[in-house]
């Protein structure tokens, strides 16, 4: 049985978007997208990111756009700080997730806990309509 693809993810670095605003992206948060019954769950790793530095918009009931910034802690350079290893990523991020399912934007719920942003979006209730063939 083939796995059904119901989404696409777009995280562009340094592209020009349809708004004609150039957006520089420094890093990409790791993301899980799970369909569980009547809910789509998006888990995004955002360690060290303040929840006030994250914005989330659900466009057209199925396009989730995430933007934010992870601020680099500033060390007092006058104290002779030397970086021996610097692997952590800082700066702005952008992620656009298109979910090919009918979603109910009125029921979106999000929580940031232990560096993970969890977003739950209920699926929209749809009715099947029987059409008579003549």
PyMOL commands that set and color helices and strands:
alter all, ss='L'
color gray80, all
select helices_A, chain A and resi 51-53+77-79+105-107
alter helices_A, ss='H'
color red, helices_A
select strands_A, chain A and resi 7-10+31-36+39-45+54-59+63-70+91-99+109-113+116-122
alter strands_A, ss='S'
color yellow, strands_A
deselect
rebuild
show_as cartoon
